Amino acid sequence: MKPWILFLCLFPFSSIKAADPIRVLVWDEQQPEQKMAYGDQFLGGTIAAHLATLPGLKVKSVSPGAPEQGLDEATLDATDVIVWWGHVKNLEVTLTSTERVAQRVIQGKLSLVALHSAHWSRPFVRLMQERSREDALKSIPAGQRAGAKLEMTNAQVIGVTPPPRGSKLTPWMEKTGDNTWTLTLPNCVFPAFRPDGAPSHVTTLLPAHPLAQGLPAKWDVGRTEMYDEPFHVPIPDEVVFEERWDKGEYFRSGCVWQVGKGRVFYFRPGHETYPVYKQAEPLRVVENAVRWLKPAP
């Protein structure tokens, strides 16, 4: 008997189960200004429509106008990766919705992709605070860790004024008692931005990383907003991309963190009035992210 015939006898096609699709939820606040670049689909709908054309992905697009802001228990239980766009409505996301997302990431059931101005989205800030807490506890001497008291300040950071250039980088921690430490949580922002649409020049720092698959070593974003370092976040586990501008600014533009058992990816390029997510390279980054970040079964 031919080997391939034997294979079919032992493993008929009807018994070979295709891999389950990656379940992607694109959450977008649908700011009206997005229509300048994305039309009636809005930014999130544009990303979702692109992802839906790709094999192995099951995509749903939601906005805060959906029941429970599109972040109800059933929807999140049916999601592997959230792609999040937030800007002017960050504070409208409820703490209940935020905690639903955060706890699933911490438990390793969900991953978060935060795009551009989602640096101040409640889920991203909450998870950066959690990562800061994890890092702080690890920094306490092992013999003192079990009985240590960790107090945290700066919890309400969303929408505050960006820190002046040269201010102390958050998060940071100091010992304030015999076995007490005070952790100043991250601002999750940066000292300067410029929404003039000047192009950015992206360098792929880790070309072998799954997030960089199919991307050139250097590429440009045609029109985008500028953010300038330092970015007040915990030190990333990996920085896959960096951006630079002709006026000299620089930003770590593709950062990965492990938070609890889950992962968070922040990708910086964007602006609600520039068609960044109609460009092939940023869309490829998002595709790579949802494929790589799918939680393990």
ZIKA-V483293 format. One record per backbone hydrogen bond with DSSP energy under -0.5 kcal/mol. NH is the residue of the N-H (numbers start at 0). CO is the residue of the C=O. If there is no record, write none. Layout:
BEGIN
[[NH & CO] [NH & CO]]
END
This chain:
BEGIN
[[5 & 1] [6 & 2] [7 & 3] [8 & 4] [9 & 5] [10 & 6] [14 & 11] [15 & 11] [15 & 12] [16 & 14] [21 & 55] [22 & 20] [23 & 21] [23 & 57] [24 & 80] [25 & 23] [25 & 59] [26 & 24] [26 & 82] [27 & 25] [27 & 61] [28 & 84] [33 & 30] [34 & 31] [35 & 32] [36 & 33] [36 & 271] [37 & 33] [38 & 34] [40 & 37] [41 & 38] [44 & 40] [45 & 41] [46 & 42] [47 & 43] [48 & 44] [49 & 45] [50 & 46] [51 & 47] [52 & 48] [52 & 49] [53 & 50] [56 & 53] [57 & 21] [58 & 56] [59 & 23] [61 & 25] [65 & 62] [68 & 65] [69 & 66] [70 & 67] [75 & 71] [76 & 72] [77 & 73] [77 & 74] [78 & 75] [79 & 22] [80 & 22] [81 & 110] [82 & 24] [83 & 81] [83 & 112] [84 & 26] [89 & 86] [91 & 88] [92 & 88] [92 & 89] [97 & 93] [98 & 94] [99 & 95] [100 & 96] [101 & 97] [102 & 98] [103 & 99] [104 & 100] [105 & 101] [106 & 102] [107 & 104] [108 & 103] [109 & 103] [110 & 79] [111 & 262] [112 & 81] [113 & 111] [113 & 264] [114 & 83] [114 & 112] [115 & 266] [117 & 114] [118 & 115] [119 & 116] [120 & 117] [124 & 120] [125 & 121] [126 & 122] [127 & 123] [128 & 124] [129 & 125] [130 & 126] [131 & 127] [132 & 128] [133 & 129] [134 & 130] [135 & 131] [136 & 132] [137 & 133] [138 & 134] [139 & 135] [139 & 136] [143 & 140] [144 & 140] [144 & 141] [145 & 141] [147 & 144] [148 & 178] [149 & 147] [150 & 148] [150 & 180] [152 & 182] [156 & 154] [159 & 156] [166 & 163] [170 & 183] [171 & 183] [173 & 181] [175 & 179] [176 & 179] [180 & 148] [181 & 173] [182 & 150] [182 & 180] [183 & 171] [183 & 181] [184 & 152] [184 & 182] [187 & 231] [191 & 227] [193 & 225] [195 & 193] [196 & 223] [199 & 220] [200 & 243] [201 & 199] [201 & 218] [202 & 241] [203 & 216] [204 & 202] [204 & 239] [205 & 239] [208 & 205] [211 & 208] [212 & 209] [214 & 211] [218 & 201] [220 & 199] [221 & 219] [223 & 197] [224 & 269] [225 & 193] [227 & 191] [228 & 249] [231 & 188] [231 & 229] [232 & 230] [236 & 255] [237 & 255] [239 & 237] [239 & 253] [240 & 253] [241 & 202] [242 & 250] [243 & 200] [244 & 248] [247 & 244] [250 & 242] [252 & 240] [252 & 250] [253 & 240] [254 & 265] [255 & 237] [256 & 263] [258 & 256] [258 & 261] [260 & 105] [261 & 258] [263 & 256] [264 & 111] [265 & 254] [266 & 113] [267 & 252] [273 & 270] [275 & 273] [277 & 274] [278 & 275] [282 & 278] [283 & 279] [284 & 280] [285 & 281] [286 & 282] [287 & 283] [288 & 284] [289 & 285] [290 & 286] [291 & 287] [292 & 288] [293 & 290]]
END
